[in-house]
Amino acid sequence: MELKKPQLKKISNTEWEIPKSFKKGMNVPARIIGTEAIIDSMDLRVYEQISNVATLPGIVNYSFCMPDGHSGYGFPIGGVAAFDPEDNGIISPGGIGFDINCGMRLVKTNLTYKEVKPKLKELVNNLFEKIPTGVGRKGFVKLNENSFRDVVEQGVKWCVNNEYGWKKDLEFIEENGCMKGADSTKVSDKAIKRGFSQLGTLGSGNHYLEIQRVKEKNFFDKEIAKKLGFFDDQIVIMFHCGSRGFGHQIGTDYLQEFLKVMEPKYKINILDKELACAPFNSKEGQDYFKAMKCAVNMAFANRQVILHRIREVFSKIFGKDAENLGLDMTYDVAHNIAKLEKYKVNGKIKELLVHRKGATRSFGPGIEGIPKEHKKIGQVVIIGGSMETGSYILTGTDKAMEKTFGSTAHGAGRLMSRTKAKKMFVGEKLQKDLEEKGIYVKGASMKGLAEEAGDAYKDIHSICETLELAGISKRIVSLEPIGNIKG
């Protein structure tokens, strides 16, 4: 089927609407956040997918796509939609993603670039050695299937109790590192078997760990940047990973389950089987939600164990305790998740199930769930770019709460497929070119490096500028890469 760009209605310079008339069965319009230039370069399949999402039962207001949007499984990557459980609202694995709670974590240090530069290769090499990267790697935390069930029900609290973290880490993680109500009895034995050996692993694809440099000239809001603990020439560490094969298996299991019951039992007809779903309040819907929470908690714990390794490596190389090196968390945000949150709809406060697929929460100041230290500035938003272009720290806004169900973009967003990137770029050459630019990269494979070339992604600077223009996030500081390990 040939895909065509729909006739878009311009709502503002950063918001465009696909009307309900575009496709039979749309319950709400679809909206895309982006400048005209971003819209012009948008993957055509995004329009098809975001309008399919608009046909799902119980959807509220609009189906959204963020400016980093590109085609995904079911929802586009960058897709956001809220469903009303009281109005037959559904839950869909394709609206959450298979790497459940793939997310970002940022860790500060009190080290400067001058102190780190002579030890950069040693740091990257040690991190690459100590943190398993790539497909099928096992973690260093030795668990059996029963202890792994404890991890997925308790999240980061399990890590802290087992000396893989500091108690104060909990405050700076979305959901404090544990979604309540996780029930491992709703998870298949196959998922447990895939997951129990993977705690503390980075994974493959676009998962990475990056050492970054802060420059005061890159501050967009000096006051907030300093409140968050940033200073000129500081070194910070950012990393991106999720629930690994465990989350993927949970998504696969429930997608298949929903396909069996959706039409005969619940009379739900969908335009794309990748959007397989069940009513949120049904037994199947609730079972998946409880299993999804297990994957969310596993991902939080996975990032916590990786943080523990980072602290060990920095401590060893600099000969100081991690505390003395200032290796404190700034924040940990989740992508690929569904959460019950309260929003005003038609003048009434309603509890909605918000799906974020390759999208980040962007709560404004004063909202419940933000760390106390961030209450006045809004939730910290971490948006990763490519290993060539750098990343951004933003904060959430009141407008995001009103407009996009407290949501924003999650990254730069792919501009070309992995297959195309591998044809266009050579990993060995890319690695050499990056080192000449002052960025030392170690990868699990050269093909994997080629897939993650900077030119394979959208322009992170344009994406973050667009988020600010749309009012759904506020830029605070951009961060420059100097060292990277890739899965």
VEXMI-160785 format. One record per residue (C-alpha): residue number from 1; x negated, y negated, z. Coordinates in Angstrom, 2 decimals, decimal comma. Layout:
<nodes>
NODE   n      px      py      pz
NODE NUM       X       Y       Z
...
</nodes>
This chain:
<nodes>
NODE   n      px      py      pz
NODE   1    0,00    0,00    0,00
NODE   2   -1,38   -3,38   -1,02
NODE   3   -1,54   -5,77    1,90
NODE   4   -0,50   -9,37    1,40
NODE   5   -0,89  -12,42    3,58
NODE   6    2,53  -13,52    4,84
NODE   7    3,84  -17,06    4,50
NODE   8    2,66  -18,53    7,79
NODE   9    4,42  -21,32    9,63
NODE  10    1,97  -23,84   11,08
NODE  11    2,86  -24,48   14,73
NODE  12   -0,29  -26,52   15,45
NODE  13   -3,88  -26,77   14,23
NODE  14   -4,63  -23,60   16,22
NODE  15   -1,37  -21,64   16,14
NODE  16    0,37  -19,94   13,21
NODE  17    3,60  -17,96   13,15
NODE  18    4,84  -14,99   11,15
NODE  19    8,66  -15,33   11,22
NODE  20   11,01  -12,49   12,18
NODE  21   12,22  -12,46    8,59
NODE  22    8,82  -11,16    7,41
NODE  23    9,68   -7,57    8,28
NODE  24   12,86   -5,69    9,04
NODE  25   13,11   -4,79   12,70
NODE  26   10,99   -7,61   14,15
NODE  27   12,47   -8,55   17,51
NODE  28   10,29  -11,63   17,94
NODE  29    7,99  -13,70   15,72
NODE  30    4,24  -12,98   15,72
NODE  31    1,72  -15,69   16,48
NODE  32   -1,99  -15,92   15,68
NODE  33   -4,36  -18,27   17,49
NODE  34   -6,95  -19,72   15,11
NODE  35   -8,07  -22,67   13,07
NODE  36   -7,24  -22,75    9,38
NODE  37  -10,74  -21,45    8,59
NODE  38  -10,31  -18,50   10,96
NODE  39   -6,86  -17,74    9,55
NODE  40   -8,22  -17,81    6,00
NODE  41  -10,85  -15,19    6,88
NODE  42   -8,50  -12,98    8,93
NODE  43   -8,39   -9,27    8,14
NODE  44   -5,13   -8,76    6,17
NODE  45   -4,29   -5,63    8,15
NODE  46   -3,99   -7,83   11,27
NODE  47   -0,80   -9,39    9,84
NODE  48    0,64   -5,94    9,21
NODE  49   -0,23   -4,69   12,69
NODE  50    0,86   -7,74   14,68
NODE  51    4,23   -7,79   12,90
NODE  52    4,66   -4,06   13,64
NODE  53    4,05   -4,81   17,33
NODE  54    6,87   -7,37   17,14
NODE  55    9,32   -4,54   16,39
NODE  56    8,69   -2,67   19,66
NODE  57   11,52   -2,45   22,23
NODE  58   11,59   -4,98   25,05
NODE  59    8,95   -7,33   23,64
NODE  60    9,17  -10,88   25,04
NODE  61    8,64  -14,21   23,21
NODE  62    5,97  -13,28   20,64
NODE  63    3,37  -10,71   19,70
NODE  64   -0,01  -12,46   19,72
NODE  65   -3,36  -12,08   18,06
NODE  66   -6,42  -13,97   19,31
NODE  67   -8,94  -15,69   16,96
NODE  68  -11,40  -12,79   17,27
NODE  69   -8,69  -10,49   15,91
NODE  70   -9,38   -7,68   13,48
NODE  71   -7,62   -4,44   12,63
NODE  72   -7,54   -1,73   15,27
NODE  73   -5,56    1,37   16,20
NODE  74   -1,88    0,41   16,57
NODE  75   -2,35   -3,13   17,87
NODE  76   -5,04   -5,23   16,25
NODE  77   -8,14   -5,82   18,36
NODE  78   -7,27   -9,16   19,96
NODE  79   -3,61   -8,20   20,31
NODE  80   -1,48   -9,32   23,26
NODE  81    2,16   -8,48   23,95
NODE  82    4,38   -8,52   27,03
NODE  83    7,32   -6,15   27,54
NODE  84   10,25   -6,44   29,93
NODE  85   10,72   -3,15   31,85
NODE  86   14,31   -4,19   32,64
NODE  87   15,10   -4,51   28,92
NODE  88   13,84   -1,12   27,69
NODE  89   10,27   -2,46   27,57
NODE  90    7,68    0,13   26,56
NODE  91    4,09    1,09   27,28
NODE  92    1,85    2,09   24,37
NODE  93   -1,68    3,58   24,33
NODE  94   -2,21    1,85   20,96
NODE  95   -1,58   -1,48   22,72
NODE  96   -4,20   -0,77   25,37
NODE  97   -6,96    0,95   23,46
NODE  98   -8,73    4,26   23,89
NODE  99  -11,77    2,85   25,67
NODE 100   -9,53    1,82   28,55
NODE 101  -10,94   -1,13   30,53
NODE 102  -13,80   -1,72   28,19
NODE 103  -14,94   -4,93   29,89
NODE 104  -17,63   -7,50   30,63
NODE 105  -19,70   -8,12   33,75
NODE 106  -22,04  -11,05   34,38
NODE 107  -24,77  -11,00   37,03
NODE 108  -26,82  -14,04   38,08
NODE 109  -30,44  -14,20   39,24
NODE 110  -32,51  -16,96   40,82
NODE 111  -35,30  -16,18   38,33
NODE 112  -36,36  -18,61   35,62
NODE 113  -37,27  -17,91   32,01
NODE 114  -40,91  -18,75   32,80
NODE 115  -40,97  -15,99   35,44
NODE 116  -39,19  -13,39   33,29
NODE 117  -40,79  -13,94   29,87
NODE 118  -44,10  -12,16   30,68
NODE 119  -42,17   -9,17   32,03
NODE 120  -39,37   -9,14   29,42
NODE 121  -40,49   -6,03   27,51
NODE 122  -41,14   -4,17   30,75
NODE 123  -37,64   -5,09   31,97
NODE 124  -35,90   -4,06   28,74
NODE 125  -37,90   -0,82   28,48
NODE 126  -37,14    0,09   32,10
NODE 127  -33,44   -0,74   31,76
NODE 128  -33,29    1,37   28,60
NODE 129  -34,94    4,25   30,45
NODE 130  -32,82    4,02   33,60
NODE 131  -29,38    3,36   32,04
NODE 132  -28,28    6,14   29,68
NODE 133  -27,25    4,70   26,31
NODE 134  -25,79    6,23   23,17
NODE 135  -23,36    9,05   22,39
NODE 136  -22,95   11,97   24,82
NODE 137  -25,40   10,78   27,48
NODE 138  -24,88   11,81   31,11
NODE 139  -25,13    9,54   34,14
NODE 140  -27,48    9,89   37,10
NODE 141  -24,68   10,03   39,71
NODE 142  -24,11   13,72   40,30
NODE 143  -20,42   14,44   40,76
NODE 144  -18,21   17,49   40,59
NODE 145  -14,66   17,35   39,28
NODE 146  -13,16   16,81   42,75
NODE 147  -15,48   13,94   43,71
NODE 148  -14,85   12,38   40,29
NODE 149  -11,12   12,34   41,12
NODE 150  -12,03   10,28   44,21
NODE 151  -13,94    7,84   42,01
NODE 152  -11,06    7,31   39,56
NODE 153   -8,55    6,75   42,36
NODE 154  -10,77    4,47   44,47
NODE 155  -12,81    2,60   41,85
NODE 156  -15,59    0,32   43,07
NODE 157  -14,66    0,94   46,72
NODE 158  -16,04    4,46   46,22
NODE 159  -19,27    2,97   44,84
NODE 160  -19,69    0,57   47,75
NODE 161  -18,97    3,33   50,27
NODE 162  -21,62    5,47   48,58
NODE 163  -24,26    2,71   48,49
NODE 164  -23,95    1,82   44,81
NODE 165  -22,92   -1,75   45,52
NODE 166  -22,44   -4,56   47,99
NODE 167  -19,15   -5,24   49,75
NODE 168  -19,07   -8,79   48,37
NODE 169  -19,14   -7,38   44,81
NODE 170  -15,48   -6,38   45,23
NODE 171  -14,25   -9,97   45,39
NODE 172  -15,66  -10,79   41,96
NODE 173  -14,06   -7,95   40,01
NODE 174  -10,63   -8,13   38,41
NODE 175   -8,19   -6,19   40,65
NODE 176  -11,07   -6,13   43,20
NODE 177  -12,40   -3,14   41,31
NODE 178   -9,41   -0,83   41,84
NODE 179   -5,93   -0,75   40,32
NODE 180   -3,65    0,61   43,02
NODE 181   -1,44    3,56   42,19
NODE 182   -3,99    5,54   40,17
NODE 183   -3,04    9,23   40,32
NODE 184   -5,55   11,77   39,03
NODE 185   -2,88   14,51   38,96
NODE 186   -1,54   12,70   35,86
NODE 187   -4,88   13,20   34,10
NODE 188   -5,63   16,33   32,07
NODE 189   -8,40   18,75   33,03
NODE 190   -9,95   18,02   29,64
NODE 191  -10,21   14,30   30,48
NODE 192  -11,78   15,10   33,86
NODE 193  -14,30   17,42   32,19
NODE 194  -15,21   14,74   29,65
NODE 195  -15,61   12,06   32,30
NODE 196  -17,16   13,42   35,48
NODE 197  -20,75   13,39   34,17
NODE 198  -20,55    9,94   32,51
NODE 199  -20,59    7,57   35,49
NODE 200  -23,33    4,98   35,01
NODE 201  -23,62    5,29   31,21
NODE 202  -23,49    2,45   28,71
NODE 203  -22,08    4,37   25,75
NODE 204  -22,44    3,52   22,06
NODE 205  -21,01    1,20   19,41
NODE 206  -20,67   -2,41   20,56
NODE 207  -21,62   -1,59   24,15
NODE 208  -24,74   -3,35   25,34
NODE 209  -26,69   -4,84   28,21
NODE 210  -28,29   -8,22   27,60
NODE 211  -30,77  -10,44   29,45
NODE 212  -29,81  -14,05   28,76
NODE 213  -31,20  -17,54   29,29
NODE 214  -29,21  -20,48   30,64
NODE 215  -30,06  -23,93   29,32
NODE 216  -28,56  -27,08   30,79
NODE 217  -28,22  -28,50   27,27
NODE 218  -25,66  -25,72   26,67
NODE 219  -23,43  -26,82   29,58
NODE 220  -19,98  -27,94   28,42
NODE 221  -18,87  -28,74   31,98
NODE 222  -21,88  -29,38   34,23
NODE 223  -19,84  -29,62   37,42
NODE 224  -18,13  -26,24   37,01
NODE 225  -21,31  -24,62   35,66
NODE 226  -23,16  -25,63   38,82
NODE 227  -20,26  -24,50   41,04
NODE 228  -20,59  -21,08   39,42
NODE 229  -24,29  -21,03   40,30
NODE 230  -25,83  -21,78   36,88
NODE 231  -28,98  -23,89   36,55
NODE 232  -31,38  -24,87   33,81
NODE 233  -33,70  -22,11   32,54
NODE 234  -32,00  -19,48   34,71
NODE 235  -31,94  -15,80   33,75
NODE 236  -28,64  -13,88   33,87
NODE 237  -27,60  -10,36   32,82
NODE 238  -24,40   -9,53   30,93
NODE 239  -23,14   -6,09   29,99
NODE 240  -20,22   -4,54   28,16
NODE 241  -18,89   -0,98   28,54
NODE 242  -15,81    0,97   29,58
NODE 243  -14,32    4,31   30,63
NODE 244  -16,19    6,38   28,03
NODE 245  -14,79    9,78   26,94
NODE 246  -12,55    9,89   30,02
NODE 247  -10,42    6,94   28,91
NODE 248  -10,44    8,12   25,32
NODE 249   -9,05   11,52   26,29
NODE 250   -6,30    9,96   28,43
NODE 251   -5,25    7,78   25,49
NODE 252   -5,28   10,77   23,13
NODE 253   -3,30   12,98   25,52
NODE 254   -0,51   10,50   26,08
NODE 255   -0,30    9,35   22,48
NODE 256    0,45   12,96   21,56
NODE 257    2,94   13,26   24,42
NODE 258    4,77   10,09   23,39
NODE 259    5,01   11,23   19,76
NODE 260    6,87   14,34   20,98
NODE 261    9,48   12,51   23,10
NODE 262    9,80    9,04   21,58
NODE 263   12,44    9,64   18,93
NODE 264   14,37   12,72   20,13
NODE 265   14,54   11,73   23,81
NODE 266   14,49    7,90   23,78
NODE 267   15,75    7,07   20,26
NODE 268   12,73    4,86   19,59
NODE 269   11,77    4,51   15,93
NODE 270    8,48    2,83   15,07
NODE 271    6,87    1,62   11,85
NODE 272    3,46    3,06   12,68
NODE 273    2,80    6,27   14,61
NODE 274   -0,29    4,59   16,08
NODE 275    2,20    2,54   18,15
NODE 276    3,62    5,67   19,81
NODE 277    5,21    4,57   23,08
NODE 278    7,65    5,43   25,85
NODE 279    9,92    3,27   28,01
NODE 280    7,77    1,93   30,84
NODE 281   10,29    3,09   33,45
NODE 282   10,52    6,62   32,03
NODE 283    8,70    9,57   33,59
NODE 284    6,31    9,73   30,63
NODE 285    5,69    5,99   30,76
NODE 286    4,96    6,04   34,47
NODE 287    2,71    9,08   34,19
NODE 288    0,63    7,34   31,54
NODE 289    0,45    4,13   33,59
NODE 290   -0,91    6,09   36,59
NODE 291   -3,41    7,90   34,36
NODE 292   -4,42    4,64   32,66
NODE 293   -5,18    3,18   36,11
NODE 294   -7,57    6,09   36,70
NODE 295   -9,46    5,14   33,53
NODE 296   -9,43    1,48   34,56
NODE 297  -10,98    2,41   37,92
NODE 298  -13,53    4,70   36,30
NODE 299  -14,66    1,82   34,04
NODE 300  -14,99   -0,57   36,98
NODE 301  -17,02    2,09   38,83
NODE 302  -19,11    2,75   35,72
NODE 303  -20,09   -0,92   35,49
NODE 304  -20,78   -0,96   39,23
NODE 305  -23,23    1,94   39,00
NODE 306  -24,94    0,23   36,05
NODE 307  -25,25   -2,92   38,19
NODE 308  -26,88   -0,79   40,90
NODE 309  -29,46    0,38   38,34
NODE 310  -30,08   -3,21   37,17
NODE 311  -30,75   -4,27   40,76
NODE 312  -33,18   -1,37   41,21
NODE 313  -35,10   -2,21   38,02
NODE 314  -35,40   -5,94   38,74
NODE 315  -36,37   -5,24   42,35
NODE 316  -39,10   -2,80   41,29
NODE 317  -40,59   -5,06   38,61
NODE 318  -40,55   -8,27   40,67
NODE 319  -41,43   -6,63   43,98
NODE 320  -38,53   -8,21   45,85
NODE 321  -35,16   -7,06   47,19
NODE 322  -32,23   -7,58   44,83
NODE 323  -30,72   -9,95   47,42
NODE 324  -33,85  -12,12   47,35
NODE 325  -33,69  -12,18   43,54
NODE 326  -30,12  -13,53   43,73
NODE 327  -28,61  -10,62   41,77
NODE 328  -25,05  -11,62   42,63
NODE 329  -22,02  -11,08   40,44
NODE 330  -20,31  -13,96   38,71
NODE 331  -17,32  -11,89   37,56
NODE 332  -16,13   -8,68   35,90
NODE 333  -13,24   -8,89   33,43
NODE 334  -11,23   -6,10   31,80
NODE 335  -10,23   -5,67   28,18
NODE 336   -7,99   -2,84   26,95
NODE 337   -5,49   -2,74   29,80
NODE 338   -1,79   -3,09   30,67
NODE 339   -0,76   -4,85   33,87
NODE 340    2,42   -5,94   35,61
NODE 341    2,32   -9,73   35,92
NODE 342    4,91  -12,43   36,62
NODE 343    5,76  -15,15   34,08
NODE 344    8,56  -17,63   33,53
NODE 345   10,86  -16,49   30,70
NODE 346   13,86  -18,65   29,78
NODE 347   13,60  -20,45   33,10
NODE 348   13,42  -17,28   35,21
NODE 349   10,40  -15,56   36,79
NODE 350   10,17  -12,03   35,40
NODE 351    7,74   -9,19   35,99
NODE 352    6,40   -8,13   32,60
NODE 353    4,04   -5,42   31,42
NODE 354    1,30   -7,32   29,57
NODE 355   -0,75   -5,30   27,07
NODE 356   -4,18   -6,73   26,25
NODE 357   -6,03   -4,87   23,50
NODE 358   -9,44   -6,43   22,98
NODE 359   -8,25   -9,48   24,89
NODE 360   -9,17  -11,03   28,25
NODE 361   -7,11  -12,33   31,14
NODE 362   -7,35  -16,15   31,34
NODE 363   -5,55  -17,11   34,56
NODE 364   -5,36  -20,82   35,38
NODE 365   -6,37  -22,46   38,68
NODE 366   -4,57  -21,34   41,84
NODE 367   -3,12  -18,12   40,42
NODE 368   -3,04  -15,07   42,68
NODE 369   -5,73  -12,56   41,83
NODE 370   -8,58  -15,04   41,27
NODE 371  -11,54  -14,94   43,69
NODE 372  -11,29  -17,57   46,42
NODE 373  -14,43  -19,30   45,14
NODE 374  -12,83  -19,72   41,70
NODE 375   -9,31  -20,77   42,77
NODE 376   -9,79  -24,44   41,94
NODE 377  -11,48  -23,90   38,57
NODE 378   -9,51  -20,97   37,15
NODE 379  -10,53  -17,41   36,42
NODE 380  -13,95  -16,87   34,87
NODE 381  -13,69  -15,62   31,27
NODE 382  -16,69  -13,80   29,78
NODE 383  -16,87  -13,69   25,98
NODE 384  -19,70  -11,72   24,45
NODE 385  -21,13  -12,49   21,05
NODE 386  -23,59  -10,48   19,00
NODE 387  -27,16   -9,70   20,10
NODE 388  -28,32  -12,53   17,81
NODE 389  -25,93  -15,34   18,64
NODE 390  -25,34  -15,46   22,41
NODE 391  -22,27  -15,47   24,62
NODE 392  -19,95  -17,82   26,48
NODE 393  -18,56  -18,40   29,94
NODE 394  -15,16  -20,08   29,99
NODE 395  -12,40  -20,53   32,55
NODE 396   -8,68  -19,84   32,38
NODE 397   -6,04  -22,57   32,07
NODE 398   -2,46  -23,39   33,00
NODE 399   -1,68  -23,55   29,28
NODE 400   -2,70  -19,91   28,84
NODE 401   -0,19  -19,01   31,56
NODE 402    2,57  -20,86   29,68
NODE 403    1,59  -19,91   26,17
NODE 404   -0,18  -16,53   25,85
NODE 405    0,76  -14,60   29,03
NODE 406   -2,51  -15,70   30,67
NODE 407   -4,60  -14,25   27,83
NODE 408   -7,51  -15,25   25,61
NODE 409  -10,08  -13,71   23,26
NODE 410  -12,63  -11,11   24,36
NODE 411  -15,55  -11,52   21,97
NODE 412  -16,70  -12,73   18,58
NODE 413  -14,68  -10,08   16,71
NODE 414  -15,91   -8,00   13,80
NODE 415  -16,14   -9,60   10,38
NODE 416  -17,12   -6,40    8,57
NODE 417  -16,69   -2,70    9,22
NODE 418  -19,43   -0,59   10,76
NODE 419  -19,76    1,30    7,47
NODE 420  -20,29   -1,91    5,52
NODE 421  -22,77   -3,22    8,11
NODE 422  -24,87   -0,06    7,85
NODE 423  -25,04   -0,53    4,07
NODE 424  -26,02   -4,18    4,35
NODE 425  -28,52   -4,12    7,23
NODE 426  -31,52   -2,00    8,17
NODE 427  -31,94   -1,38   11,90
NODE 428  -35,76   -1,39   11,89
NODE 429  -35,91   -4,69    9,99
NODE 430  -33,25   -6,23   12,22
NODE 431  -35,17   -5,21   15,33
NODE 432  -38,38   -6,76   13,97
NODE 433  -36,63   -9,98   12,87
NODE 434  -35,02  -10,37   16,30
NODE 435  -38,36   -9,94   18,07
NODE 436  -39,81  -12,71   15,90
NODE 437  -36,96  -14,91   17,16
NODE 438  -37,85  -14,09   20,77
NODE 439  -35,16  -11,43   21,31
NODE 440  -36,53   -8,00   22,30
NODE 441  -34,06   -5,21   21,51
NODE 442  -34,09   -1,47   22,23
NODE 443  -31,40    0,70   20,66
NODE 444  -30,30    4,31   20,94
NODE 445  -30,38    4,51   17,13
NODE 446  -31,43    2,29   14,24
NODE 447  -28,08    2,91   12,49
NODE 448  -26,35    1,71   15,65
NODE 449  -28,44   -1,47   15,61
NODE 450  -27,51   -2,11   11,98
NODE 451  -23,81   -1,84   12,85
NODE 452  -24,24   -4,61   15,42
NODE 453  -26,05   -7,18   13,25
NODE 454  -25,04  -10,76   14,00
NODE 455  -23,67  -11,29   10,48
NODE 456  -21,26   -8,37   11,02
NODE 457  -19,40  -10,57   13,53
NODE 458  -17,40  -13,77   13,41
NODE 459  -19,03  -16,99   14,60
NODE 460  -18,81  -16,92   18,41
NODE 461  -19,16  -20,71   18,62
NODE 462  -16,12  -21,26   16,37
NODE 463  -14,11  -18,68   18,31
NODE 464  -14,76  -20,34   21,67
NODE 465  -14,21  -23,83   20,30
NODE 466  -10,85  -22,63   18,96
NODE 467   -9,86  -21,24   22,38
NODE 468  -10,54  -24,64   23,91
NODE 469   -8,71  -26,50   21,13
NODE 470   -5,72  -24,19   21,67
NODE 471   -5,92  -24,97   25,41
NODE 472   -6,00  -21,33   26,53
NODE 473   -9,60  -21,36   27,85
NODE 474  -12,13  -24,04   28,76
NODE 475  -15,77  -23,74   27,71
NODE 476  -18,27  -23,98   30,58
NODE 477  -21,65  -22,79   29,26
NODE 478  -23,12  -20,79   26,39
NODE 479  -25,88  -18,27   27,05
NODE 480  -28,81  -17,34   24,77
NODE 481  -30,03  -13,72   24,38
NODE 482  -33,68  -12,85   25,04
NODE 483  -33,51   -9,08   25,62
NODE 484  -30,98   -6,38   24,83
NODE 485  -30,36   -2,65   25,10
NODE 486  -27,78   -1,20   22,69
NODE 487  -25,83    2,01   22,88
</nodes>
